[in-house]
Amino acid sequence: MSYRYCIGHTMTCCPDGSHPGGDPYPGYSWKDKGIIEKVGDMDVYRVGNSRRCIVWCYDIYGFKGGRTRELCDKLSDKGYMVLLPDFFRGESRGLEDEDLISWVVTQSDWVGQRQFEWVENLLPYARSKGAEVFGAVGTCWGAYLVTKLSSYAEFKAGACFHPALTLVTELALQQNLYELLDEVQCPQLLITAGNDHDNEKKGGLANKVWGVMKFGIHCEYKEYKNMLHGWMVRGDMRNESISTDAKAAFNLLVSFLATNLK
């Protein structure tokens, strides 16, 4: 398994073979079911009405990337209010961008920015719309925010598709992954591709850290060995194997949230 930490002067936060940015396939389109509202200086895509609220944390491709809004809409159909905050304020990056790692570091500033956004803006906004219990779902870079949010008492579950926890935390931020994982206080679902880091798979560091915690018995780990990092939001759903595994992974998410968000 290969993890591309440096290629010449370009560094990346995703493993080799990851699905590229852009539309999942030529001609892809999706008609949004939700609305965009301004929360502080941040746009938030909101869909669905429920006391059960999911905060969706996207990947480096940002607010309009891949199938992200489609998945938010489909999750709302299962009985959730889903919030997709535009953390990047309209920006995005690709794997070959020379400033990717420095940009990721800036965007991952939890103490200086993201924590304030959650406590002072997003949480009051969500509650004003009827939210009472929270879960977090993330893809790739968003897994870092899911882990951080999962340290708050309001959150009862966190779930990530092809998380980039190890690469973002250790490569970009130069932080200790164990310490990040140790902050988590609620059940987690990690759905990985074959080329994702072993730390996020069954038997990996996340499993070992959470396994000794009181919620550890409720954590779940599922690897789709034939899939590549990014397949849930950027994979070509016209491909039968990708479509089949994406649907199975989404159903696993729905089941996990139903069990843990009451």
Backbone as CSV, one residue per row, in Angstrom:
resi,resn,N_x,N_y,N_z,CA_x,CA_y,CA_z,C_x,C_y,C_z
1,MET,0.851,-1.196,0.000,0.000,0.000,0.000,0.882,1.240,0.000
2,SER,0.529,2.220,-0.797,1.369,3.399,-0.954,0.661,4.638,-0.450
3,TYR,1.398,5.435,0.325,0.869,6.721,0.779,1.802,7.812,0.286
4,ARG,1.303,8.686,-0.545,2.116,9.689,-1.205,2.315,10.878,-0.280
5,TYR,3.389,10.859,0.481,3.643,11.979,1.372,4.299,13.141,0.635
6,CYS,5.089,12.843,-0.364,5.754,13.906,-1.098,6.071,13.447,-2.505
7,ILE,5.702,14.247,-3.485,6.059,13.987,-4.867,6.733,15.249,-5.375
8,GLY,8.046,15.220,-5.434,8.770,16.436,-5.767,8.518,17.457,-4.681
9,HIS,7.886,18.566,-5.051,7.575,19.606,-4.066,6.101,19.594,-3.694
10,THR,5.359,18.605,-4.230,3.926,18.564,-3.976,3.611,17.493,-2.946
11,MET,2.852,17.854,-1.929,2.442,16.892,-0.920,0.922,16.795,-0.945
12,THR,0.413,15.663,-0.538,-1.027,15.469,-0.601,-1.533,14.806,0.665
13,CYS,-2.829,14.896,0.878,-3.417,14.351,2.102,-4.263,13.112,1.819
14,CYS,-4.163,12.559,0.612,-4.937,11.370,0.250,-4.002,10.304,-0.308
15,PRO,-4.369,9.042,-0.174,-3.503,7.962,-0.650,-3.456,7.854,-2.163
16,ASP,-2.432,7.146,-2.668,-2.318,6.883,-4.098,-3.588,6.234,-4.638
17,GLY,-3.947,6.614,-5.849,-5.081,5.977,-6.505,-6.431,6.572,-6.159
18,SER,-6.458,7.636,-5.368,-7.730,8.233,-4.957,-8.497,8.759,-6.167
19,HIS,-9.815,8.733,-6.043,-10.640,9.298,-7.110,-10.362,10.795,-7.221
20,PRO,-10.220,11.306,-8.439,-9.930,12.735,-8.631,-11.149,13.598,-8.347
21,GLY,-10.934,14.901,-8.364,-12.028,15.830,-8.143,-12.886,15.983,-9.387
22,GLY,-13.775,16.968,-9.346,-14.686,17.174,-10.455,-15.938,16.333,-10.310
23,ASP,-16.769,16.346,-11.329,-17.985,15.532,-11.298,-17.645,14.051,-11.235
24,PRO,-18.477,13.248,-10.569,-18.213,11.809,-10.482,-18.108,11.144,-11.856
25,TYR,-18.834,11.667,-12.815,-18.746,11.176,-14.189,-19.346,12.234,-15.113
26,PRO,-18.990,12.221,-16.381,-19.509,13.231,-17.323,-21.032,13.206,-17.375
27,GLY,-21.619,14.385,-17.266,-23.072,14.484,-17.329,-23.780,14.325,-16.000
28,TYR,-23.011,14.093,-14.918,-23.644,13.953,-13.596,-24.355,15.240,-13.204
29,SER,-25.530,15.112,-12.631,-26.251,16.274,-12.107,-27.148,15.820,-10.958
30,TRP,-27.457,16.746,-10.092,-28.348,16.480,-8.969,-29.084,17.752,-8.624
31,LYS,-30.389,17.680,-8.484,-31.190,18.834,-8.120,-31.313,18.904,-6.607
32,ASP,-30.716,19.927,-6.016,-30.715,20.064,-4.564,-32.133,20.137,-4.007
33,LYS,-32.339,19.465,-2.871,-33.619,19.502,-2.188,-33.644,20.534,-1.058
34,GLY,-32.460,20.973,-0.640,-32.367,21.870,0.499,-32.219,23.323,0.107
35,ILE,-31.908,24.137,1.110,-31.724,25.574,0.904,-30.385,25.986,1.502
36,ILE,-29.887,27.135,1.047,-28.644,27.685,1.582,-28.973,28.930,2.384
37,GLU,-28.499,28.950,3.634,-28.702,30.105,4.501,-27.360,30.580,5.032
38,LYS,-27.290,31.860,5.362,-26.065,32.432,5.891,-26.060,32.309,7.413
39,VAL,-25.003,31.710,7.946,-24.837,31.562,9.395,-23.510,32.225,9.753
40,GLY,-23.588,33.391,10.379,-22.375,34.180,10.535,-21.927,34.601,9.143
41,ASP,-20.662,34.331,8.826,-20.166,34.633,7.480,-20.067,33.373,6.624
42,MET,-20.736,32.307,7.065,-20.632,31.004,6.415,-21.952,30.591,5.788
43,ASP,-21.898,30.112,4.547,-23.081,29.509,3.932,-23.284,28.113,4.515
44,VAL,-24.533,27.762,4.769,-24.877,26.428,5.261,-26.007,25.873,4.405
45,TYR,-25.773,24.708,3.841,-26.823,24.006,3.104,-27.617,23.185,4.111
46,ARG,-28.925,23.415,4.187,-29.783,22.713,5.151,-30.897,21.990,4.415
47,VAL,-31.085,20.724,4.800,-32.139,19.924,4.168,-32.770,19.029,5.224
48,GLY,-34.094,18.899,5.187,-34.806,18.028,6.117,-35.217,18.736,7.393
49,ASN,-36.201,18.176,8.068,-36.686,18.699,9.342,-36.746,17.567,10.352
50,SER,-36.022,17.717,11.453,-35.987,16.672,12.475,-35.285,17.202,13.708
51,ARG,-35.579,16.604,14.848,-34.830,16.902,16.071,-33.452,16.246,16.021
52,ARG,-33.305,15.253,15.129,-32.023,14.571,14.946,-31.257,15.269,13.827
53,CYS,-30.128,15.865,14.175,-29.382,16.706,13.238,-28.016,16.101,12.923
54,ILE,-27.706,16.037,11.634,-26.409,15.565,11.184,-25.613,16.734,10.629
55,VAL,-24.411,16.926,11.132,-23.493,17.920,10.580,-22.577,17.187,9.606
56,TRP,-22.676,17.529,8.323,-21.890,16.854,7.292,-20.622,17.671,7.035
57,CYS,-19.486,17.017,7.158,-18.187,17.663,6.988,-17.546,17.158,5.695
58,TYR,-17.443,18.012,4.717,-17.031,17.587,3.384,-15.514,17.384,3.253
59,ASP,-15.082,17.079,2.005,-13.667,16.849,1.728,-13.029,18.096,1.120
60,ILE,-11.800,17.975,0.625,-11.061,19.131,0.133,-11.698,19.750,-1.111
61,TYR,-12.650,19.039,-1.732,-13.300,19.567,-2.928,-14.475,20.491,-2.600
62,GLY,-14.777,20.634,-1.322,-15.627,21.707,-0.873,-17.133,21.567,-1.011
63,PHE,-17.774,22.715,-0.991,-19.217,22.868,-0.817,-20.036,22.255,-1.954
64,LYS,-19.476,22.229,-3.150,-20.194,21.698,-4.301,-19.531,20.440,-4.853
65,GLY,-18.657,19.842,-4.080,-17.861,18.730,-4.567,-18.625,17.427,-4.714
66,GLY,-18.418,16.756,-5.840,-18.909,15.401,-6.051,-20.384,15.204,-5.757
67,ARG,-20.696,14.114,-5.053,-22.067,13.738,-4.723,-22.450,14.164,-3.302
68,THR,-21.710,15.104,-2.731,-21.918,15.453,-1.329,-23.358,15.876,-1.044
69,ARG,-23.887,16.806,-1.813,-25.256,17.270,-1.534,-26.281,16.178,-1.826
70,GLU,-26.017,15.356,-2.800,-26.913,14.229,-3.065,-27.011,13.323,-1.848
71,LEU,-25.864,13.037,-1.222,-25.861,12.175,-0.035,-26.528,12.866,1.150
72,CYS,-26.334,14.173,1.279,-27.030,14.923,2.340,-28.538,14.815,2.152
73,ASP,-28.990,14.983,0.918,-30.424,14.906,0.625,-30.972,13.515,0.926
74,LYS,-30.238,12.505,0.515,-30.702,11.135,0.724,-30.720,10.779,2.208
75,LEU,-29.784,11.333,2.961,-29.790,11.081,4.401,-30.965,11.787,5.060
76,SER,-31.301,12.975,4.584,-32.452,13.690,5.147,-33.742,12.908,4.914
77,ASP,-33.810,12.186,3.810,-34.989,11.366,3.515,-35.187,10.245,4.543
78,LYS,-34.135,9.950,5.294,-34.210,8.896,6.317,-34.636,9.440,7.680
79,GLY,-35.016,10.714,7.718,-35.548,11.277,8.958,-34.602,12.175,9.732
80,TYR,-33.716,12.857,9.022,-32.747,13.727,9.685,-32.783,15.131,9.092
81,MET,-32.416,16.104,9.908,-32.040,17.403,9.394,-30.536,17.343,9.151
82,VAL,-30.111,17.685,7.962,-28.693,17.621,7.625,-28.182,19.024,7.329
83,LEU,-27.091,19.381,7.987,-26.438,20.667,7.761,-25.090,20.422,7.094
84,LEU,-24.868,21.110,5.996,-23.591,21.053,5.289,-22.972,22.449,5.339
85,PRO,-22.130,22.722,6.333,-21.520,24.047,6.432,-20.416,24.198,5.381
86,ASP,-20.304,25.399,4.821,-19.228,25.665,3.868,-18.022,26.206,4.625
87,PHE,-17.315,25.301,5.281,-16.162,25.685,6.094,-15.122,26.458,5.287
88,PHE,-14.967,26.117,3.999,-13.918,26.726,3.182,-14.319,28.059,2.558
89,ARG,-15.555,28.486,2.782,-16.046,29.762,2.231,-15.840,29.836,0.719
90,GLY,-16.300,28.801,0.033,-16.263,28.802,-1.411,-14.982,28.278,-2.028
91,GLU,-13.970,28.055,-1.228,-12.701,27.555,-1.750,-12.708,26.028,-1.823
92,SER,-11.744,25.500,-2.545,-11.517,24.057,-2.603,-10.092,23.845,-3.105
93,ARG,-9.634,22.621,-3.041,-8.321,22.273,-3.554,-8.382,20.902,-4.216
94,GLY,-7.367,20.637,-5.044,-7.195,19.326,-5.654,-5.901,18.695,-5.167
95,LEU,-5.723,17.429,-5.444,-4.571,16.705,-4.926,-3.246,17.210,-5.485
96,GLU,-3.262,17.817,-6.651,-2.017,18.260,-7.268,-1.687,19.727,-6.975
97,ASP,-2.532,20.416,-6.230,-2.255,21.819,-5.919,-1.036,21.934,-5.009
98,GLU,-0.122,22.801,-5.366,1.134,22.907,-4.633,0.953,23.375,-3.197
99,ASP,-0.096,24.145,-2.945,-0.302,24.672,-1.594,-1.264,23.812,-0.783
100,LEU,-1.544,22.601,-1.232,-2.578,21.777,-0.591,-2.334,21.605,0.902
101,ILE,-1.150,21.182,1.280,-0.900,20.884,2.693,-0.979,22.147,3.553
102,SER,-0.386,23.241,3.096,-0.453,24.481,3.889,-1.892,24.964,3.987
103,TRP,-2.660,24.777,2.918,-4.072,25.155,2.922,-4.869,24.289,3.890
104,VAL,-4.584,22.988,3.886,-5.249,22.070,4.812,-4.940,22.452,6.258
105,VAL,-3.712,22.829,6.517,-3.340,23.255,7.873,-4.184,24.452,8.295
106,THR,-4.315,25.433,7.407,-5.116,26.616,7.715,-6.579,26.252,7.950
107,GLN,-7.126,25.399,7.093,-8.534,25.029,7.189,-8.824,24.139,8.399
108,SER,-7.808,23.523,8.954,-8.001,22.589,10.073,-7.729,23.229,11.427
109,ASP,-7.709,24.546,11.468,-7.439,25.269,12.712,-8.640,25.140,13.649
110,TRP,-8.597,24.165,14.515,-9.724,23.894,15.397,-9.852,24.939,16.493
111,VAL,-8.789,25.153,17.239,-8.847,26.068,18.375,-9.086,27.506,17.920
112,GLY,-8.455,27.904,16.824,-8.545,29.284,16.395,-9.776,29.632,15.589
113,GLN,-10.443,28.618,15.002,-11.570,28.946,14.139,-12.730,27.966,14.229
114,ARG,-12.498,26.698,13.943,-13.602,25.749,13.803,-14.383,25.552,15.104
115,GLN,-13.700,25.535,16.212,-14.384,25.379,17.495,-15.332,26.543,17.751
116,PHE,-14.868,27.736,17.466,-15.705,28.931,17.636,-16.926,28.852,16.723
117,GLU,-16.713,28.446,15.468,-17.814,28.362,14.513,-18.895,27.415,14.998
118,TRP,-18.465,26.302,15.597,-19.454,25.337,16.079,-20.201,25.880,17.293
119,VAL,-19.470,26.328,18.284,-20.088,26.741,19.542,-20.917,28.013,19.391
120,GLU,-20.382,28.989,18.683,-21.013,30.300,18.629,-22.017,30.466,17.486
121,ASN,-21.839,29.714,16.408,-22.698,29.920,15.239,-23.539,28.704,14.869
122,LEU,-22.887,27.589,14.577,-23.609,26.437,14.042,-24.539,25.790,15.063
123,LEU,-24.075,25.617,16.293,-24.919,24.989,17.310,-26.178,25.818,17.596
124,PRO,-26.069,27.125,17.842,-27.292,27.915,18.040,-28.205,27.888,16.817
125,TYR,-27.625,27.930,15.626,-28.430,27.874,14.408,-29.199,26.563,14.328
126,ALA,-28.499,25.459,14.566,-29.147,24.149,14.499,-30.280,24.038,15.510
127,ARG,-30.044,24.518,16.711,-31.075,24.458,17.748,-32.266,25.341,17.404
128,SER,-32.004,26.449,16.733,-33.105,27.333,16.335,-33.992,26.662,15.283
129,LYS,-33.467,25.667,14.607,-34.238,24.928,13.607,-34.840,23.642,14.166
130,GLY,-34.690,23.430,15.481,-35.320,22.291,16.124,-34.416,21.136,16.473
131,ALA,-33.116,21.283,16.243,-32.185,20.194,16.538,-32.025,19.988,18.040
132,GLU,-32.038,18.719,18.453,-31.869,18.386,19.867,-30.741,17.395,20.098
133,VAL,-30.526,16.498,19.164,-29.470,15.503,19.292,-28.673,15.495,17.999
134,PHE,-27.349,15.296,18.103,-26.480,15.510,16.962,-25.620,14.294,16.616
135,GLY,-25.354,14.202,15.330,-24.374,13.256,14.820,-23.529,13.983,13.793
136,ALA,-22.358,13.455,13.485,-21.479,14.066,12.492,-21.085,13.013,11.468
137,VAL,-21.093,13.412,10.203,-20.676,12.539,9.118,-19.637,13.277,8.296
138,GLY,-18.574,12.584,7.919,-17.528,13.247,7.151,-16.931,12.360,6.083
139,THR,-16.307,13.010,5.116,-15.553,12.310,4.081,-14.153,12.888,4.026
140,CYS,-13.158,12.033,3.951,-11.768,12.442,3.732,-11.310,13.473,4.771
141,TRP,-11.050,14.725,4.360,-10.631,15.756,5.309,-11.672,15.945,6.406
142,GLY,-12.936,15.839,6.061,-14.000,16.059,7.028,-13.956,15.133,8.222
143,ALA,-13.267,14.007,8.086,-13.143,13.071,9.207,-12.433,13.714,10.392
144,TYR,-11.537,14.641,10.114,-10.847,15.340,11.201,-11.851,16.148,12.021
145,LEU,-12.760,16.846,11.340,-13.771,17.623,12.057,-14.758,16.718,12.780
146,VAL,-15.113,15.596,12.153,-16.017,14.646,12.819,-15.421,14.196,14.141
147,THR,-14.138,13.894,14.135,-13.469,13.438,15.356,-13.468,14.528,16.414
148,LYS,-13.215,15.748,16.003,-13.228,16.863,16.946,-14.635,17.106,17.509
149,LEU,-15.630,17.114,16.648,-17.003,17.338,17.092,-17.468,16.223,18.030
150,SER,-16.953,15.029,17.817,-17.382,13.873,18.608,-16.874,13.903,20.044
151,SER,-16.132,14.940,20.380,-15.717,15.117,21.773,-16.741,15.919,22.571
152,TYR,-17.751,16.458,21.876,-18.779,17.268,22.525,-19.957,16.398,22.957
153,ALA,-20.533,16.739,24.099,-21.613,15.944,24.669,-22.853,15.920,23.783
154,GLU,-23.047,16.954,22.969,-24.231,16.984,22.102,-24.212,15.866,21.064
155,PHE,-23.031,15.382,20.736,-22.900,14.388,19.670,-22.995,12.974,20.218
156,LYS,-23.862,12.198,19.591,-24.103,10.814,20.014,-23.492,9.799,19.061
157,ALA,-22.997,10.262,17.913,-22.381,9.346,16.950,-21.587,10.134,15.909
158,GLY,-20.538,9.504,15.397,-19.760,10.075,14.305,-19.504,8.992,13.273
159,ALA,-19.517,9.365,12.013,-19.303,8.388,10.944,-18.480,9.021,9.832
160,CYS,-17.584,8.235,9.240,-16.720,8.752,8.186,-16.600,7.758,7.038
161,PHE,-16.740,8.278,5.823,-16.434,7.512,4.627,-15.003,7.844,4.206
162,HIS,-14.238,6.828,3.872,-12.818,6.957,3.487,-12.147,8.142,4.187
163,PRO,-11.999,8.018,5.522,-11.399,9.106,6.302,-9.917,9.293,5.969
164,ALA,-9.470,10.549,6.072,-8.047,10.852,5.890,-7.453,11.290,7.229
165,LEU,-7.884,10.654,8.286,-7.471,11.057,9.633,-5.961,11.036,9.834
166,THR,-5.333,9.935,9.473,-3.896,9.804,9.700,-3.122,10.823,8.887
167,LEU,-3.457,10.947,7.610,-2.699,11.833,6.739,-2.900,13.302,7.102
168,VAL,-4.118,13.687,7.445,-4.365,15.078,7.842,-3.708,15.380,9.183
169,THR,-3.907,14.480,10.157,-3.424,14.739,11.509,-1.910,14.688,11.603
170,GLU,-1.325,13.616,11.077,0.118,13.430,11.251,0.950,14.128,10.181
171,LEU,0.523,14.044,8.917,1.297,14.656,7.842,1.129,16.159,7.803
172,ALA,-0.126,16.600,7.706,-0.379,18.032,7.540,-0.217,18.810,8.840
173,LEU,-0.885,18.352,9.892,-0.934,19.118,11.133,0.204,18.812,12.096
174,GLN,0.919,17.717,11.849,2.023,17.312,12.732,1.538,17.138,14.170
175,GLN,0.345,16.545,14.295,-0.234,16.285,15.607,-0.221,14.790,15.905
176,ASN,-0.454,14.452,17.150,-0.453,13.057,17.585,-1.833,12.456,17.352
177,LEU,-1.920,11.452,16.505,-3.207,10.850,16.175,-3.848,10.198,17.387
178,TYR,-3.064,9.562,18.225,-3.607,8.925,19.429,-4.352,9.947,20.284
179,GLU,-3.752,11.125,20.461,-4.379,12.146,21.296,-5.693,12.621,20.687
180,LEU,-5.740,12.725,19.363,-6.981,13.116,18.697,-8.058,12.067,18.917
181,LEU,-7.723,10.821,18.705,-8.683,9.731,18.860,-9.159,9.613,20.299
182,ASP,-8.283,9.908,21.223,-8.593,9.772,22.651,-9.612,10.804,23.125
183,GLU,-9.832,11.859,22.336,-10.802,12.889,22.706,-12.246,12.462,22.431
184,VAL,-12.416,11.480,21.563,-13.753,11.065,21.115,-14.562,10.493,22.278
185,GLN,-15.863,10.827,22.318,-16.712,10.417,23.438,-17.999,9.714,23.005
186,CYS,-18.097,9.315,21.734,-19.318,8.645,21.271,-18.977,7.612,20.203
187,PRO,-19.884,6.673,19.941,-19.632,5.617,18.957,-19.272,6.167,17.580
188,GLN,-18.357,5.451,16.911,-17.879,5.866,15.602,-18.039,4.743,14.583
189,LEU,-18.311,5.141,13.353,-18.367,4.231,12.216,-17.310,4.673,11.217
190,LEU,-16.360,3.804,10.918,-15.323,4.110,9.938,-15.485,3.181,8.739
191,ILE,-15.805,3.763,7.598,-15.980,3.012,6.355,-14.807,3.358,5.448
192,THR,-13.945,2.379,5.190,-12.705,2.638,4.475,-12.655,1.952,3.118
193,ALA,-11.830,2.521,2.248,-11.503,1.901,0.971,-10.248,1.045,1.148
194,GLY,-9.955,0.241,0.162,-8.797,-0.643,0.255,-7.487,0.102,0.413
195,ASN,-7.366,1.292,-0.177,-6.107,2.031,-0.105,-6.079,3.078,0.998
196,ASP,-7.058,3.048,1.907,-7.019,3.944,3.064,-6.015,3.434,4.091
197,HIS,-5.661,4.307,5.021,-4.635,3.980,6.010,-5.123,2.907,6.986
198,ASP,-4.229,2.016,7.364,-4.580,0.923,8.274,-5.035,1.416,9.639
199,ASN,-4.605,2.602,10.051,-5.008,3.138,11.357,-6.519,3.273,11.492
200,GLU,-7.200,3.428,10.358,-8.638,3.664,10.389,-9.458,2.403,10.101
201,LYS,-8.774,1.275,9.949,-9.451,0.019,9.657,-9.557,-0.841,10.916
202,LYS,-10.333,-1.895,10.832,-10.484,-2.803,11.968,-9.119,-3.333,12.385
203,GLY,-8.825,-3.245,13.683,-7.536,-3.662,14.201,-6.494,-2.567,14.210
204,GLY,-6.833,-1.406,13.619,-5.904,-0.286,13.567,-5.931,0.557,14.832
205,LEU,-5.229,1.672,14.787,-5.080,2.505,15.978,-6.426,2.999,16.504
206,ALA,-7.307,3.450,15.618,-8.618,3.928,16.071,-9.364,2.834,16.822
207,ASN,-9.365,1.638,16.269,-10.025,0.488,16.890,-9.427,0.196,18.265
208,LYS,-8.110,0.282,18.374,-7.438,-0.003,19.639,-7.733,1.064,20.691
209,VAL,-7.744,2.334,20.269,-7.999,3.420,21.225,-9.446,3.377,21.708
210,TRP,-10.377,3.301,20.766,-11.793,3.319,21.141,-12.258,2.006,21.756
211,GLY,-11.543,0.942,21.455,-11.955,-0.376,21.952,-11.936,-0.498,23.456
212,VAL,-11.145,0.326,24.135,-11.065,0.257,25.601,-11.956,1.309,26.255
213,MET,-12.674,2.075,25.446,-13.578,3.087,25.993,-14.977,2.499,26.172
214,LYS,-15.780,3.153,26.974,-17.092,2.600,27.298,-18.001,2.510,26.090
215,PHE,-17.777,3.352,25.085,-18.598,3.295,23.880,-17.999,2.390,22.811
216,GLY,-16.829,1.838,23.094,-16.103,1.071,22.083,-16.858,-0.087,21.483
217,ILE,-17.698,-0.736,22.288,-18.458,-1.885,21.806,-19.443,-1.488,20.709
218,HIS,-19.779,-0.211,20.646,-20.750,0.268,19.664,-20.087,0.825,18.398
219,CYS,-18.753,0.844,18.354,-18.051,1.310,17.165,-18.054,0.228,16.090
220,GLU,-18.057,0.659,14.842,-18.071,-0.278,13.722,-17.016,0.111,12.692
221,TYR,-16.445,-0.915,12.042,-15.404,-0.708,11.043,-15.716,-1.584,9.841
222,LYS,-15.764,-0.977,8.674,-16.066,-1.732,7.467,-15.121,-1.295,6.351
223,GLU,-14.404,-2.251,5.793,-13.501,-1.962,4.684,-14.067,-2.527,3.388
224,TYR,-14.111,-1.687,2.371,-14.467,-2.130,1.027,-13.164,-2.228,0.240
225,LYS,-12.590,-3.409,0.249,-11.219,-3.621,-0.244,-11.051,-3.257,-1.716
226,ASN,-12.091,-3.409,-2.508,-11.969,-3.148,-3.942,-12.254,-1.697,-4.318
227,MET,-12.605,-0.894,-3.339,-12.878,0.516,-3.596,-11.619,1.358,-3.360
228,LEU,-11.602,2.542,-3.962,-10.510,3.485,-3.791,-10.993,4.711,-3.023
229,HIS,-10.077,5.321,-2.314,-10.378,6.505,-1.507,-11.179,7.530,-2.325
230,GLY,-12.317,7.943,-1.782,-13.157,8.936,-2.436,-14.335,8.369,-3.194
231,TRP,-14.477,7.025,-3.177,-15.497,6.428,-4.049,-16.924,6.831,-3.699
232,MET,-17.216,7.121,-2.439,-18.594,7.453,-2.059,-19.068,8.752,-2.696
233,VAL,-18.197,9.730,-2.808,-18.604,11.039,-3.329,-18.076,11.325,-4.727
234,ARG,-17.043,10.594,-5.155,-16.449,10.898,-6.462,-16.353,9.682,-7.384
235,GLY,-16.767,8.527,-6.924,-16.732,7.349,-7.768,-17.815,7.384,-8.844
236,ASP,-17.540,6.728,-9.963,-18.483,6.686,-11.086,-19.577,5.662,-10.786
237,MET,-20.757,6.158,-10.441,-21.858,5.279,-10.038,-22.431,4.483,-11.206
238,ARG,-21.964,4.724,-12.410,-22.357,3.892,-13.538,-21.618,2.557,-13.514
239,ASN,-20.549,2.512,-12.718,-19.799,1.270,-12.519,-20.539,0.422,-11.485
240,GLU,-20.916,-0.792,-11.850,-21.771,-1.608,-10.989,-21.143,-1.880,-9.628
241,SER,-19.851,-2.184,-9.596,-19.219,-2.502,-8.316,-19.162,-1.280,-7.408
242,ILE,-18.876,-0.105,-7.978,-18.857,1.121,-7.183,-20.249,1.442,-6.680
243,SER,-21.233,1.336,-7.556,-22.615,1.617,-7.174,-23.088,0.676,-6.075
244,THR,-22.776,-0.603,-6.204,-23.206,-1.594,-5.212,-22.593,-1.316,-3.850
245,ASP,-21.282,-1.049,-3.820,-20.613,-0.811,-2.544,-21.017,0.537,-1.946
246,ALA,-21.277,1.530,-2.788,-21.713,2.832,-2.281,-23.082,2.716,-1.621
247,LYS,-23.970,1.968,-2.244,-25.301,1.779,-1.661,-25.216,0.999,-0.357
248,ALA,-24.376,-0.014,-0.321,-24.210,-0.812,0.902,-23.628,0.037,2.022
249,ALA,-22.643,0.872,1.694,-22.012,1.728,2.698,-23.000,2.759,3.233
250,PHE,-23.816,3.310,2.346,-24.823,4.283,2.782,-25.843,3.619,3.705
251,ASN,-26.265,2.421,3.367,-27.211,1.695,4.220,-26.600,1.391,5.581
252,LEU,-25.300,1.119,5.600,-24.611,0.889,6.861,-24.626,2.157,7.709
253,LEU,-24.414,3.294,7.068,-24.486,4.573,7.769,-25.878,4.791,8.364
254,VAL,-26.901,4.560,7.571,-28.280,4.763,8.025,-28.585,3.884,9.236
255,SER,-28.175,2.641,9.186,-28.404,1.708,10.289,-27.656,2.148,11.548
256,PHE,-26.407,2.580,11.369,-25.576,3.024,12.492,-26.186,4.249,13.178
257,LEU,-26.622,5.206,12.384,-27.217,6.420,12.966,-28.533,6.123,13.661
258,ALA,-29.326,5.247,13.056,-30.598,4.886,13.678,-30.406,4.235,15.037
259,THR,-29.335,3.479,15.165,-29.049,2.796,16.426,-28.567,3.751,17.502
260,ASN,-27.786,4.759,17.101,-27.088,5.593,18.081,-27.680,6.987,18.297
261,LEU,-28.530,7.438,17.369,-29.181,8.738,17.541,-30.658,8.523,17.857
262,LYS,-30.998,8.632,19.108,-32.377,8.409,19.545,-33.087,9.729,19.812
